[in-house]
Amino acid sequence: MTTSKRIALGLSNILIPIAVLVFATGFFPYKPFLSGLATFEEVENEELGLGLLKGHDRPQRIFDKVMFMTVDALRSDFVYGHGSGFAFTQELIRSGAALPFTAHATPPTITMPRVKALTTGSVPSFLDVILNFAESDTTSSLATQDTWLAQAKANLNNGNLVFYGDDTWLKLFPDFFARHDGTSSFFVSDFTEVDNNVTRHVPRELEQPDWDVMIMHYLGLDHIGHKAGPLSPNMLPKQKEMDGIVKKIYDAMELNSHLDDALLVVAGDHGMNSGGNHGGSAPGETEPALVFISPKFMDLDKPAYSAPTNPKEGTEFEFYRKVAQNDVVPTLSALLGIPIPRNNLGIILPEMLGFWKTSVSSAGLNVAAELLYRNALQMLSIIKAKFGDSDAWKYDPNVQGSVQMDCQGFEDEQRLKCRWFLVRDALSRSMQSGELVASITHLNEFLKDAQDVLSTTASSYNVDRLIAGAAIAAVSLVLAVFSKQHVWPPTSAGLGFTSITILYGVMMFATSYVEEEQHFWYWATAAWMAYLYAAKTKVIGLQTSVVFSTFVLVALHRLSTRWNQTGQKHA
């Protein structure tokens, strides 16, 4: 090999990790992260002008216990549709004891990122897909991050949490639960025992008054989807089984005095597509059910809901109002009277604000508006971490007050500043006049805009870096080809390798082929074995040893593909 070819080969190898790193920094975008646990005092000291002083006037706690029932892959139509097995849950919706929503789960729609969204209120990225399978990886833990679980542990009566179900939670929250029993999510052929191992603990825990949070994560419905799809004959009985758990818990809420102020939340972490799988962005995967259940909701001023019902026109799975899945986090924080986690991007559900609609704080601010204001202050801290904590965010009533601004024409940072000044101006006026409409309108506009901007930041790609990474990889390939001693004519092995590489690369541009990548390797390896057999027999003829070894290889290959339970076609 000549010196120039050696240099080309060396540069090619150096450029490969550089290309990967550049591409990765574009594909896994930076999102601001605030460490530590939020406190009421932190929020109150942020904005003393509105009288949120030293916790003397914190919003009333509506519930003191929460039972969070996660049903893996609980698509919205499984609960709300006409073919649903959730008859009792639908009865609760009709009676007003349950508030139903369609949640929007952002991709990636797999369990670990969705649990992170449901507990921190943040928007996980595709980096969490890798951590979802790196079970021993401690960087995926939420033990030191601010979550509503950590806030409940620190602020509720007993500080005790119990958990039963998917052991993903135990990996995310090690040494967090007073009592727990984990189940594995990787035995997808198990539809029954994986849920029985959760349900067997429920009656005992419903009698125990010593916990503040009970979390259940049922896997059976998801396993049925993976194995046989959403139309499986096992699907309806499983839905009825889950509905029976809801009934058991609700009956206990009505009978046991220590559950008088308890809330039941039934939530899907994600949905499933027509093949029973998930991970992508198809409507069925991103629209799970979300139901808040308590007898207290019967006294809440709200519209009447019908159940079962049909999806909204032009949609397949959008029933009732569609909300962001991470809206669960600040909503639970408000209902439980605990600080909102610091990295939350969710918004308190307006349907819940009716609990405080007539309450006024000693500072003269309506408590419903105060809750939204606390939510806005919490989100403002993330905005400052992203755009810079400068004096430009400070509100001066002598400068910004009484100014009617149209915020639509500004870029992200300036638009959010504009909306923030409108919020502060409206709140100041509200405390003097008692007028609430403008305050809540401006608060909701700020929160929604901030949620959109920050969520986009957390999930958007740096296209320039993606292109740069691909270009560096292309240069590396050219240098590698140049360093070859003999490029033409190609060998049969070289042709095979090049063909497979090109076909595989082309496949990565189609999401359906990415989801079914394993089938490419099934056929490629089978074709390669056939080629090796043909080449061998051409040289030495048809011999028993060759036939036998080929048969063993093909049999093992077939067995391994049947054991694989990944992908829609292979489910």
N, C-alpha and C positions, 0 to 999 in steps of 0.2 A: 504494500500500500504506500503510495507516495505521501510526501509531507502535507501537501494541500488536502488530500483526502482525509488524512488523520485529523487535521485541524477542523475540517468540515464536520467530521463525525463527533469530535469533542464539543464543538459549538452546538451541534444538534442536541446532544445530551444535556448540555447546560440550559438550552432554551426550553426544554420540555417542562421542568418544574416551574420555570418563570411563567410560561404560558398558563399552566394550571393555576398558579397563585393569582395572576392578573384576572383570569376568567372568574375565579372563585370570589374575589373581592367585588366583582360586578354582579355576580349571581346571588351572593349572600349580603344584602345591603346592611349598612350600619343603621341601628336604631338606638336612640338615646335610652339609657338605663339608669334609674335612680335607685341607689342602694338604701338599705335600712327600712324600718317600719314607719308608716305614717302615724302621726298623733294628732289629736284634736288641737293641741296647743300649737303645733307647727302651722296648721291652717289658720288658727285664730290670730297668731302673731304676724301672719303674712299681710292681713288687711284689717288693721285695727279701726279703720274709719267707719265700719258698719257695726261695731259693737260686739263682735264675736270674741268676747274676752274671757280667757282662762277657764273655759268650759262651764261657766255658770248657767248657761242657757242653751244646752245642747238639745237637739230634736228628740222628741219622745220616741222611745223604743216600742215598736208595735209587736214584735215577736221576740221571745227569748230562747227559742229552740228552733232548729231547722233540720229537716230530714231531706237529704239531697239524693234522690233516686235517679241514677244514670242508667238508661237502658241503651246499650251499645247498638248503634245503627238504627235508632228509632226514627224512621222517616215520618214526616208529618202526616201522610195519608194513613199510616198504620194506626194512628190515634183518632184522627178527625174524619176520615173518609167513611163512605157507606158500607164498605166491606170490612170495617175495623172490628177487632175483637175487644176493644176497650169500651164495653157497654157502660160500665159503672162510671168510668171517667167522663164519658159523654153525658151521663146523667148529672154529674157534678157541674159540668159546664152549663147545662140547661138551667140548673137550679140557682146558679150564681155563686156557688161555692168554689169554683175554679175559674181562673183567668187563662185563656188559651192564646198562644202565639205561635207563629212560624219563625223559628230562629234561622239566621243566615250564618252558616259556618264557612269561614274563608278557607281556601285550600292552603296547605295539604289536609285533606279530610281523613286523617288517621288519629288514633286515640291520644297519643302523648301530646301533640300540639293542641288538640281540642281541650284536653284537660287543663293545659296551661292557660288557654283562653278563658275557660270557665272558672279559673281560680285567681289568676292575676289580672284579668281584664285586658291583657296585651294581645297583640296580633303576632302569633308565631310564624316563623318563616320555614322554608324548605330545609334549612339546616336541622330543624327538629325532626325531619323524616329520618335523618341519619341517626340522631340520638334515640329515636323511637326503637331502633333495633340494637343499639349499643347498650344492652341492659346493665352492664357493669360500669358504664360511664357515669362518673359522679358529677360531671358538668351539667347533666340533665336534671339534677335535683333542684327542687324548689324550697328546700328546707330553710335556706337563709334569705329567700326572696319574700317580698310583701305580697301576701295573698289574703283573701277573706278568711281562709282557714286560720292563718297566723293571727289575724286581727280578732277572730272569735276566741281563739285560745288565750289571747292576752286580755280581752275586754269583757267576755261574757261571764256568767255567774260562777260556774265551776271550772271553766277552761278545759273541759274534757271533750275529746273527740273520739268517736269510734268509727271503724271502717270494716266493710265486708265486700269482697268482690275482686275485680281485676287488679292484680298485683302491680300494675303500672303505677297506681296511686302510692303504694308502699315504697316504690323506687323513687318517686318524686318527693315523697314526704317521709323520709326515714325517721324512726323514733318519734313520730308525731302523734300517734293514736294511743289512747289508754287501753283499748282492746281492738284487735283486728284479726282478720282471717282472709288471706289472699288466695285468689284462684288464678291459674295460668290461662292466658288468652291464645295460646298456640295449639291447643288440642281442638281443632275446629270440628272434629267429628262428634264431640261431646255437646249435646243439646240440653241435657237434663241435669246431670250431677253438678255441672259448673254453676247452675243457678240454685239448685237445692242447697249447695254449700253456703250460699248467701242467705236464702230464705230461712234456714233453720235457726239463724241467730235473731231474726227480727222479733218474734213474739217475746223473747226474754228481754231484749233491749227496750221494747215498748213499755215494759213494766218498770224499767230502771229510771229513776229520776236524776241520776248523777251525771248525765252527759248533756252537752249543749248542741253538739252537731253529730248527726249520724249520717254517714255516706254509704250508699250501696251502689255497686256497679255490676249490672247483670250483662252477661256475655252471650247467653244462649241464642237470642234473636239474631245477633250478628253472625254466629256460627252457622245458623240455618241459611242465612243469606249467602255466605261464602260457599256452602256445600251444595245448595240446591236452588238458590235464587229466591226473590221475594214472592214468587207464586207457589212456593213449595207447600205441600199439604200440611207440613209441620208449622207453617207460619201462623195461621189463625189460632191453633191451640196455644202456641207460645204467647201470642198477644193476650189471649184470655187469662193465661197464667200470670202475666205481668199486671193485668187489670185486677186480678184477685189480690195481688200484693198491695196495690193502691187502696182497695176496699178494706183490707185488713188494717192498714195504717190509719185510714180515715175513721174507721169505727173506733179505733183506740183513741184518736184525737177527741172524739165526742164523749168517750166513757171515762178517760183518765184525767183527773184534775191537773196533774203535772204537765199535761199536754194541751191545756187550755190556750196557751199562747205559743203553740208550735205551728210551724209552716212546713208544708210538704212541697217540694219542687220535683217534678218529673221532667227529665231532659234527655234528649238524644245527644250524644257527643258529635254525631254526624249522621248522615243517611246512608243510602246505598243506591247503586244504579240498577238498571234492568237485569244485570247479570248477578246481582247480589254483592258486588264488590264496592270499594270506595278508595279514596286517595286523591281523586281529581276534582274537577270543578263542574261536573254535570249537575243539573238542578236537583236530581234525586239525592245526590251525595251531599249537597250543601244546604239542604232545607230540612233539618230535623224538627221534631215537635218540642215545645216548651210549655209546661203547664204549672202555674202556681195554684196551690190548693190549701184552703183553710175555711172553716165556717165563718170567719170574720169577713170574708169577701162578700157574703150575702148582704151585709149592711153598707157596702161601699157603693157610692153613686157611679153607675157604669151602665153601658148599653146591654140589652139582653142578647145572649148568644144562642144560636141554634146549633144542635149537634145530633147526628152527623150532618155534614155540610159538603158542598162542592168547592173545589179550588177556584180561586179568582179567575175571571175570564182571561184567556191567553196564557195561563200557567198550568202546570201539572201538579205542583206540590205546595203552592202558596195558599194556605188557609188562614183566615183571620189576619191580624196585622203582622207584618214582617218586621222583625227587630234584629239588631246585631246580636250574635250569641254572647259577646262579652258585655252586653248591657246587663246580664245577670249579676255581674260583680258589684257595681255601684248600687243596684237595686237591693240586693241582699244586705249590703252595708247599711243602707238607709233604713231598711225594715228592722235590722238587728241593732241599730244604734251604735255602729262601730265605724272607725275611720275608713275611708275609701283607700284601697291599696295604691301605692305611689305611682305604679306604672300602668294603671288602668286607662283604657281608651273607651270604655263604655259610658253610656248615659242612663241615668235613672229613668225607668219606665214611667211615663206620665200617668198611666193608669193607677199607679200606686200612690201618687201624690194626694189623692182624695182623703187619705188617712189624716193629713195635716192641713186640709184646705181652710179650716176655720181657726187654726192656731196662729198666734202672733207672739214673737219673741219679745223679751223686755226691751230690746233695742228698737222695737217698732217694725220689725221685718216679718212678713208672713213666713211661716216655717217651711212651707212648700218651696217658696222662692229661695229661702236660706239653704235648703238641701241642694237645689240646683246650683246655687252659688258656690257651695263647698265643692261640688262636683267640678265646677268651672275652675276654681282655684287649684284643685288637684291637677287638672289637665293643663292649666297654665304653666305649672312647674315643669312639665315635660316639654311644652312649647319653648320655654326659656332655655332648657337644656339643648334643644335642637337649634334654635335661631340665635341664642346668646342672651344672657340675662343683663339687659342694659336698662338705663334710665328711661328709655323710650317706652317701656311697658308701664311705667308708673302713671297713675291717673291723677291729674290736677284739675279739679273742678273749675278753677279760674281760667284754664286754657281749653280743656276739652268739653267742659260742661255746656249744656244747652246747644250744642252743635249738632245739627241734623246731617248725618253723613251717609252717602251711598257707598257701601263697601264692595259692591260687585266688581268694579273695574280694576281692583288691585291684585297684585301677586300674593302668594300664600301668606308670607309674613306680614305684609302691610294690611292685608284683608283681615287677618286675625286680630291685629292691633286695633283696627277700626272697630271691629265687632266688640272687642273687649271694652273700649272706651264707651260705646253705646250701652253696654251692660252696666258699667259703673254709674253712668249718668242716670239710667232708668231706675236703678236700685236706690240711688240717693233721692230721687223724686218720689219713689214708692214709699219710703220711710216717712216722708212729709205728708203725702196726700192719701196714702192707702191704696192707690191705684196699682193693680197687680198685672194687668194684661200686658202692658209694654215690657215690664221687667221679665216676665216669664217668656215672652216672645223673643226678646233679645238674648236671654240666657240659652234658650233652645237653639237659636241660630248660631250662637258662638260655639256651643257644644257640638252641634252637628258638623259645622265647618271644621272645627278642630279635630273631631273624630275622623273625618274624611282625609284631611291633610296628613295627620300622623299615621293613620292606617296605610295610606298610600306609600309613605316613607318607609314603613316597616316591610312592605311587600313588593316594592318596585325594584326594577333592575337598572344598573348603570350600563346602558347600551354601549357607550363608548369603550368601557373596559371589556365588555363581552366581545366586541369586535377586535379590540387590541389583542386579547388573549387568543382568539381564533387565528388572527394574522400571525402572531408569534409561533403558534403551533404549525401553521402552514410553512413558514420559513424553516422551521426545524425539520419538517418532512422533506423539503427540497434539498436541504443540506445532507440529510440522511441518504437520499437517493443518489446525490452527487458522490458521496463517499463509497458507494458500492463499486466493486471491481468489475462486475459484469451485470449491466442492467438489461441488455438486449443481446440475443433473444432470451426471453424469460424461461425459467424452468417450470415444470408442471406444479411443483410445490409452491413456487412463487406466484403462479397464476391463481392457484386455489386460495392462498393467503390474501392476495390483493382483492380477489372477487368478494370474499367474505367480508373483508374490511370495508370495501365500498358499499356493499349491500347493507351492512350493519349501520354505517354512517348515515345512509339515506333514510333508514328506518327511524332514526332519532328525530326526524322532522315531523313525524306523525304521532299524535298522542295515543291513538289506538294501538299502534305498533309498539310504542314504549310500554303500554300496559300489558301487552302480550309478548314481551321480548323473549320469554322462555321458549316459545314455540319456534322462534328463529333458530335457537341453539339446538332444539330437538331435531329439526330437519337438517341443519348444517352438520351436526355430529353423525347422524345416520348416513348422510350422503358421503361424508369423509370415510366412514367405515366401509361403505360399499366400494369407494374408489380404491382404498387400500387392499380390499379383498380381490378386486379385479386385477390390480397391478401385481399382486403376489402370485395369483394363479397363472397370470400370463408368463411369468418368469419360470416358475417351478412346476406348473401344472396343477391339476386338481388332486390334492392330497388330503387324507383324513384329518391330520393334525390342523391344517389350515381351516378346513370346514368346521371342525369342532371348536377351535378358538374363536372363529368368527361368530358361530352360533351363541357361544357363551357371552361374548361382548354385546351382541344384539339383544339377548335376553336380559342382561343386566341394564342395558340402556332403556329397554321397554319398562322394566320394573321401576327404575328410578323416575321415569316420567309419570307413571301411574301414582307413585307416592307423592309427587309434587301436587300441592293443593292451591297453587297460585294462579291467578288470572281468571278471566270470565269464562273462556271456553273450556277450561280444565277444572272448573269448580264442580 
